[in-house]
Amino acid sequence: MIEIQQPVERVLLVGAPALAVPADAIEEHLGELERLTDTAGGEVVGSVVQRLRAPNPATFIGSGKVEELRHAISAAEATLVVFDEDLSPAQGSALEQRLEVRVMDRTELILDIFALHARTAESKLQVELAQLRYMRPRLKRMWTHLSRQGGIGARGPGEQQIETDRRLIDRRIARLEGELKHIARSRETRRKARRNEYRASLVGYTNAGKSSVLRALSGSDLLVVDRLFATLDSATRVVDLGSADRVLVTDTVGFIRKLPHHLVASFRATLEEVEHADVLLHVIDASANWQEQVDSVNHVLQQLEDRRGDIVLVFNKIDRLTHEEEAALRARTELLGPRVFSSAFEPAGLDDLRSELRRRVQSTRATVRVSFSSTDGRTLAEAYREGEVLERTDDGGTIILTARIPVALLGRWTAQDGIDVVRQDAA
């Protein structure tokens, strides 16, 4: 039997950082780009770096560096060049003409990885939408044959084919946006049905360990892979915190440095889970150079104007640190706000996180003893719908309940005539 294998792309990486970027950061950025390339299925065969005072409008890097890149491509027998920057359509086209190999920028590579990992119908729609938004201004470069008009059968009152394709893409984009809005409305309906549940969303840099944390918290069988963007689809699990307390925890797509705005816009429906969460658990890889990663995540979170939840920093993977490194980390982060330290692979590695979640859940509820008329069906329904009824006694025409209820419901009941409410827990 003859086995046919897809040829592996031999990839040459290009970094073009600003002059102010330190050398260790450049090395880290190229390392991340290499991991992205590996995730996409390519083989890195070398790299070229040029510090820039300002990008070259024509080719991003200087003309001399382009020639150096040509020789490097030939020596390494590279079939693909990947830039760690975003290229304009004109820059990409000019580079391909000069280098005579295919050129991709960082955004196109990330979109390719997202397309590779999309599993559900929603994530496939989101990725396709992002790809079309990226592709539209690059049609001339990507499909140069479509713009070559002329010859027999090509003359007449028709328009250029590339304009037709742009219009088709616009129609497809509009259709995808409509389908995603429908999915968002369905998600909102489900969210209202569980509005009394306390909700937490895991956010963080890609590969920080969000899925591992959720799997360890909930005991569910989630995909955990040591690769960038292994998780694209949001997954929600019920986490039992003990003492009848529970929380809905949602895993979300990972963020990354220079996250393409096409993806942020296309994954808006998924990110609504972040906007509506009562608390955001910002998972950080404590074993990495995490400061820049935290800045990248915060940059995306700042774009979510309706976000309401507090942020708790979860320094994960502390099992990879020495005792001295962990002590130094705790000291350095003492003033950063609410934070916990966790390990998804140690027996008690998530105890602090569970305790933090339990404290927050309990702060939103009050245990009360409430009595009202048996004809007051509205109050009875609210107790069962919005709270947790612990005990019920029917005394003639009066119903007496012991229940744990949201603080907001306690305020409404206290202000109503005909309802006698006594708070049982500490105020």
Buried (B, 14 or more C-beta within 10 A) or exposed (E): EEEEEEEEBBBBBBBBBEEEEEEEEBEBBBEBBBBBBBBBEBEBBBBBBBEBEEBBEBBBBBEEBBEBBBEBBEEBEBBBBBBBBBBBBBBBBBBBEBBEBBBBBBBBBBBBBBBEBBEEEBBBBBBBBBBBBBBBEBBBBEEEEBBEEEEEEEEEEEEBBBEEBBEEBEEBBEEBBEBBEEBBEEBEEEBEEEEBBBBBBBBBBBBBBBBBBBBBBBEEEBEBEEBBBBBBBBBBBEBEBEEEBBBBBBBBBBBBBBBBBBBBBBBBBBBBBBBBBBBBBBBBBBBBEBEBBBEBBEBBBEEBEEBEBEBBBBBBBBBBBEEEEBEEBEEEBEEEEEBBBBBBBEEEBBEBBBEBBBEBBBEBBBBBBBBBEEEBEEBBEBBEEBBBBBEEEEEEEEBBBBBBBBEEBBEBBEEEEEBEBEBEEEE
